[in-house]
Amino acid sequence: MISFTMQTDHFTISPITPGDLDAVLAVYRQCEDFLALGPDPTASMAMVMKDIEISQGEGGIYCGVYTAEGALIGVVDYMPRGFEGNPQRAYLSLLMLAAPFRGQGIGPAVVAAVEAEIHKDAQIQAIFLGAQVNNPQAIQFWQRQGYRIVGGPTLMHDQTTVFELRKDLTR
C-alpha cells in the first residue's frame, strides 16, 4: 500500500479487490470523457475486467486510489519493472480520477507516490507511459510531471495512437 497526504486529506493507493469492482466501474463511467477519445467510449464491467487482466498478464499492479474514508476515487495501473523485457524500466499504464476529484492536485500526488514506490527499486532507471495523441491535456499533464516525448505517434493494438513518454530517474 502507498500512502500520501495533501494538506489535510489522506489518500491510499492499493491493489483493488473483487469487492471494489463496482466502484472501479463507477470511476470508469466518470471518465467517459477520456474514454470517448478511444475506440470504446462507454465504460463497462467487461472493460474494467479486460484492463485488470491485461495488467496482471504484463506484471502490472492495478490499484485503486482511496480517500481516508475508504471511497474509491480513481485507479492507477503500473508495471514496477520489466517494461519491454528490461528490468531497469517501469511503465505507468493508466491513471484515471473520477471527475469531481480532478484539478485538485490529486493526479500529480498520485503520480509522485507511485514514482516514489517504483524508485525504491534501485535498478529502475526510467518510467515510460503512452499518451493518446488526441488528448493534448494528458500530454501536457505528463510533461508537467517531468515526462518527455521519446517516440510515436504509434498505432496500438486497441486502435489508439499514442506518443511514448519517458522520465529518467536520478539517484
C-alpha positions as CSV (number, residue, x, y, z in Angstrom):
1,M,0.0,0.0,0.0
2,I,1.2,3.5,-0.9
3,S,0.0,6.5,1.2
4,F,0.2,10.2,0.7
5,T,-1.2,13.3,2.3
6,M,-2.3,16.5,0.6
7,Q,-2.8,19.3,3.1
8,T,-5.3,17.7,5.5
9,D,-6.6,15.0,3.1
10,H,-5.0,11.5,3.3
11,F,-5.1,9.0,0.4
12,T,-4.0,5.4,-0.1
13,I,-3.2,3.5,-3.3
14,S,-3.6,-0.2,-3.0
15,P,-4.5,-3.2,-5.3
16,I,-8.2,-3.5,-5.9
17,T,-10.2,-6.4,-4.5
18,P,-13.2,-8.1,-6.1
19,G,-15.4,-6.1,-3.7
20,D,-14.1,-2.9,-5.4
21,L,-15.2,-3.7,-8.9
22,D,-18.5,-1.8,-8.8
23,A,-16.6,1.3,-7.5
24,V,-14.0,0.9,-10.2
25,L,-16.8,0.8,-12.8
26,A,-18.2,4.0,-11.3
27,V,-14.8,5.7,-11.8
28,Y,-14.6,4.5,-15.4
29,R,-18.1,5.9,-16.0
30,Q,-17.0,9.3,-14.7
31,C,-14.1,9.1,-17.1
32,E,-16.1,8.6,-20.2
33,D,-14.9,12.0,-21.5
34,F,-11.4,10.3,-21.6
35,L,-12.8,7.0,-23.0
36,A,-14.5,8.9,-25.8
37,L,-11.1,9.6,-27.3
38,G,-10.6,5.9,-27.9
39,P,-12.3,3.1,-29.7
40,D,-14.7,2.2,-26.9
41,P,-16.3,5.3,-25.4
42,T,-18.7,3.6,-23.0
43,A,-17.5,2.2,-19.7
44,S,-18.5,-1.4,-18.9
45,M,-17.6,-4.1,-16.4
46,A,-16.1,-6.0,-19.4
47,M,-13.8,-3.1,-20.0
48,V,-12.7,-3.0,-16.3
49,M,-12.1,-6.7,-16.3
50,K,-10.1,-6.6,-19.5
51,D,-7.9,-3.8,-18.1
52,I,-7.3,-5.8,-15.0
53,E,-6.5,-9.0,-17.0
54,I,-4.0,-7.1,-19.2
55,S,-2.3,-5.6,-16.2
56,Q,-1.9,-9.0,-14.5
57,G,-0.7,-10.5,-17.7
58,E,2.0,-7.8,-18.1
59,G,3.2,-7.9,-14.5
60,G,1.3,-4.8,-13.5
61,I,-0.2,-3.7,-10.3
62,Y,-3.8,-2.4,-10.8
63,C,-4.7,-0.2,-7.9
64,G,-7.5,1.9,-6.5
65,V,-7.0,5.4,-5.2
66,Y,-8.9,5.8,-1.9
67,T,-9.8,8.7,0.3
68,A,-9.2,8.4,4.1
69,E,-12.8,7.4,4.4
70,G,-12.3,4.5,2.0
71,A,-14.1,5.9,-1.0
72,L,-12.5,4.8,-4.3
73,I,-11.9,8.0,-6.4
74,G,-9.5,6.7,-9.1
75,V,-7.4,4.0,-10.5
76,V,-3.7,3.7,-11.3
77,D,-2.1,0.8,-13.0
78,Y,1.7,0.4,-13.2
79,M,4.4,-2.1,-14.0
80,P,7.1,-1.7,-11.4
81,R,9.8,-3.2,-13.6
82,G,10.3,-5.2,-16.7
83,F,8.8,-2.9,-19.3
84,E,9.7,-4.2,-22.8
85,G,11.6,-7.0,-21.0
86,N,14.1,-4.6,-19.5
87,P,14.4,-4.9,-15.7
88,Q,15.5,-1.3,-15.5
89,R,12.3,0.1,-16.9
90,A,8.9,0.7,-15.3
91,Y,5.6,1.6,-17.0
92,L,2.6,3.7,-16.0
93,S,-0.3,2.1,-17.8
94,L,-3.3,4.0,-16.5
95,L,-4.3,6.9,-14.3
96,M,-7.9,7.9,-14.1
97,L,-9.6,10.1,-11.5
98,A,-13.3,10.5,-11.1
99,A,-14.5,13.8,-12.5
100,P,-15.2,15.5,-9.1
101,F,-11.6,14.9,-8.0
102,R,-9.7,16.3,-11.0
103,G,-8.0,19.7,-10.9
104,Q,-7.3,19.4,-7.1
105,G,-3.7,18.3,-7.3
106,I,-4.6,14.6,-6.6
107,G,-3.3,13.4,-10.0
108,P,0.2,14.8,-9.6
109,A,0.3,13.5,-6.0
110,V,-0.7,10.0,-7.2
111,V,2.0,10.1,-9.8
112,A,4.6,11.2,-7.3
113,A,3.5,8.5,-4.8
114,V,3.7,5.8,-7.5
115,E,7.0,7.1,-8.8
116,A,8.4,7.0,-5.2
117,E,7.3,3.4,-4.9
118,I,8.9,2.4,-8.2
119,H,12.0,4.4,-7.2
120,K,12.5,2.1,-4.2
121,D,13.9,-0.5,-6.7
122,A,17.5,0.8,-7.2
123,Q,17.6,-0.9,-10.6
124,I,14.9,1.2,-12.2
125,Q,16.4,3.9,-14.4
126,A,13.3,5.2,-16.2
127,I,9.5,5.2,-16.2
128,F,7.6,5.1,-19.5
129,L,4.0,5.7,-20.5
130,G,1.8,6.2,-23.5
131,A,-0.5,9.2,-24.0
132,Q,-3.0,9.4,-26.8
133,V,-2.1,11.9,-29.4
134,N,-5.7,13.2,-29.5
135,N,-5.5,14.0,-25.8
136,P,-3.4,17.2,-25.5
137,Q,-4.4,17.8,-21.9
138,A,-3.0,14.4,-20.9
139,I,0.2,15.0,-22.8
140,Q,0.6,18.4,-21.1
141,F,-0.2,16.8,-17.7
142,W,2.6,14.2,-18.1
143,Q,5.0,16.8,-19.4
144,R,4.4,18.9,-16.2
145,Q,5.2,15.7,-14.2
146,G,8.7,15.6,-15.9
147,Y,8.0,13.2,-18.8
148,R,9.2,13.9,-22.3
149,I,8.0,12.5,-25.6
150,V,10.5,10.0,-26.9
151,G,8.6,8.2,-29.6
152,G,5.5,8.0,-31.7
153,P,2.9,8.5,-32.9
154,T,2.4,4.8,-32.7
155,L,-0.8,2.8,-33.5
156,M,-1.6,0.5,-30.7
157,H,-3.4,-2.9,-30.6
158,D,-6.5,-1.2,-29.3
159,Q,-6.5,1.2,-32.3
160,T,-5.4,4.2,-30.3
161,T,-2.5,6.3,-31.4
162,V,0.0,7.3,-28.7
163,F,3.1,9.2,-28.0
164,E,5.6,7.3,-25.9
165,L,6.8,9.4,-22.9
166,R,9.7,8.8,-20.6
167,K,11.0,10.1,-17.3
168,D,14.6,9.2,-16.2
169,L,15.1,8.6,-12.5
170,T,18.1,10.1,-10.8
171,R,19.6,8.7,-7.6
